[in-house]
Amino acid sequence: MKTASGKHFCKVLEKHGWVLKRTTKSSHFIYTKPGNPATLSVPVHGNKDLKKGLQIDLMKQAGLTEDDL
């Protein structure tokens, strides 16, 4: 599986209907989706790639596949 940066992952989420609700002081972007009870917290630290396990977990919660990246 290819890894994505936090910035790129946020763009993919927004493309699939997720809405940015807020950001935290520690550079985490909080996303929600209408009709979906999940809340996703994506760390965005420049162009640094997400860790593989975190990315897999976020993708499962968001209903994304590797092809979506």
N, C-alpha and C positions, 0 to 999 in steps of 0.2 A: 504494500500500500504506500502510495506517495503521501508525504506529509505536506501540510499547507500552513502558511503563516496565519496568525490571528486576523490580520487585515483581510487576507483573501477569504478566509472562512466566513468572516462577517458579510462580505459581499455575496457569497454563495447563499447564506441564510436569507439575506434581504431579497435575493432573486427568487427564493422559494416561499415568500410570504411572511417571513419573520420580521418583527418590528422592534427597532431599538427603543427600549423604554428609558434607560438611564445608563450612566457610566459611573464607576466608582473612582475614588481617589487613587486606587492601586491599578488603574488601567484595565479594568475588567468591563466588558460591554455586556449588558443584561438585555436579553431578547425574549419576547413573548410572541405567541401566534394566536390570533383569534380562533376560538374553537379547540385549542390545544391547551391542556392544563400545565404543560411543562414550561419551565423557565430555564433558559440557558445562560450560563455565565462564561463568556469567551475572553481569555486573557489576550490582550493586544500589547505586545512589547516590541515596537518597531516591526521589522520584518523577520523576527525570530519565529521559527517553526514551532507549531504546537507539538507537545510530546505525543507519541503514537497512541498510547493508551487513552489519554484524554481526548484526542481527536476521534478515536473509535467510539468512545462513550457519547460524545456530543453528537456524532453522526447518527447513532442509534436513537437518541432522544429526539433528534430533529427529523428522523425518517429519511435521511439522505443515504445515497450509495456512493461508492468510489467514483462512479461515472459522473456524478454531479459536480465533483471537484474539477 
